[in-house]
Amino acid sequence: MEMRFEGRIWKLGDDIDTDIIMPTQWLTLDTMDEVKKHAFEPLRPELAAAIRPGDIIVAGHNFGCGSSREQAPEALSALKIRCIIAKSFARIFFRNAINNGLLLIECNELADHVVEGDVVTVEINRYVSCHGKKYDIPHIPDNIFQIIEDGGLVKSMQKRNGIIKG
C-alpha cells in the first residue's frame, strides 16, 4: 500500500448505516460485481456508478452503523474505494472493513472543510490534506496496516501461511 496517495472525494453525512451502504434486497445477487452496483442506492442511486477506482469517501460521525453485515465494506472494496475518512466509525464496521482490506481513517475535522469533488491527499500515519491545510490522523498499527495492505484478513493469513505468494 502506498504511504501517500490522492483521491477524489465523495462526501456523505453522519450515521450512514449498513442498510444505506448495501441495501438488503440486493444481498442475494450472485456476484459482488452485481451487488456493488446498488451501494448507497437508498441515499444516492447514482453514486455507485459514478465512483471510480481510487476515489475516497469523506463522511461525518458513526459511518457504518446498523447491522454487522459484511457485504457493506465488501461492496466498497469491490467499488475500489481507496479509503474512507470519517469523524468516527461503528466498531463492527471498522473491523469488517479491515477484514476486507478497506482502509479507514478517523479525522474529526476534514469533513467540515471539504466539498464533493475536492481532491484529498493522504499521508499514512501522518496527516490528510486538502486545499493546503493538513489534518492530523491517528497512527495505524503495523499489524492492521499489513492486513489492509495484503487485501484483507483471509489473504493476509494465506500469505503468512505460505498458501499464496506475497
Secondary structure, 3 states (H helix, E strand, C coil): CCCEEEEEEEECCCCCEHHHHCCHHHCCCCCHHHHHHHCCCCCCCCHHHHCCCCCEEEECCCECECCCCCHHHHHHHHCCCCEEEECCECHHHHHHHHHCCCEEEECCCHHHCCCCCCEEEEECCCEEEECCEEEECCCCCHHHHHHHHHCCHHHHHHHHCCCCCC
